[in-house]
């Protein structure tokens, strides 16, 4: 699994994203962590998590879906996700 973090994240945000992804680590599961500045295209050979609304890949994973994000929630096709 590849986790792509936004290169423009603050130090605190980046630490939070890394902590989250590292919490998924297990003997049979070793996530790879990269920033969106280090990745040229989303790979098709493995699962990918794109973290952060400022991630440059964010729009490519929501293409065709009505997404709105705010400070406290994200709305996907009219359904709020807090």
ChimeraX attribute file (.defattr): number of C-alpha atoms within 10 A of each C-alpha:
attribute: neighborCount
match mode: 1-to-1
recipient: residues
	/A:1	15
	/A:2	17
	/A:3	20
	/A:4	27
	/A:5	28
	/A:6	24
	/A:7	17
	/A:8	15
	/A:9	16
	/A:10	10
	/A:11	9
	/A:12	9
	/A:13	14
	/A:14	18
	/A:15	12
	/A:16	12
	/A:17	19
	/A:18	17
	/A:19	11
	/A:20	11
	/A:21	21
	/A:22	15
	/A:23	10
	/A:24	10
	/A:25	12
	/A:26	9
	/A:27	5
	/A:28	6
	/A:29	9
	/A:30	13
	/A:31	18
	/A:32	13
	/A:33	17
	/A:34	15
	/A:35	18
	/A:36	22
	/A:37	13
	/A:38	12
	/A:39	12
	/A:40	8
	/A:41	8
	/A:42	17
	/A:43	11
	/A:44	7
	/A:45	7
	/A:46	8
	/A:47	11
	/A:48	15
	/A:49	16
	/A:50	19
	/A:51	20
	/A:52	18
	/A:53	15
	/A:54	14
	/A:55	18
	/A:56	18
	/A:57	20
	/A:58	17
	/A:59	13
	/A:60	10
	/A:61	11
	/A:62	11
	/A:63	9
	/A:64	9
	/A:65	11
	/A:66	11
	/A:67	15
	/A:68	13
	/A:69	12
	/A:70	9
	/A:71	6
	/A:72	8
	/A:73	11
	/A:74	16
	/A:75	14
	/A:76	14
	/A:77	11
	/A:78	11
	/A:79	11
	/A:80	13
	/A:81	10
	/A:82	9
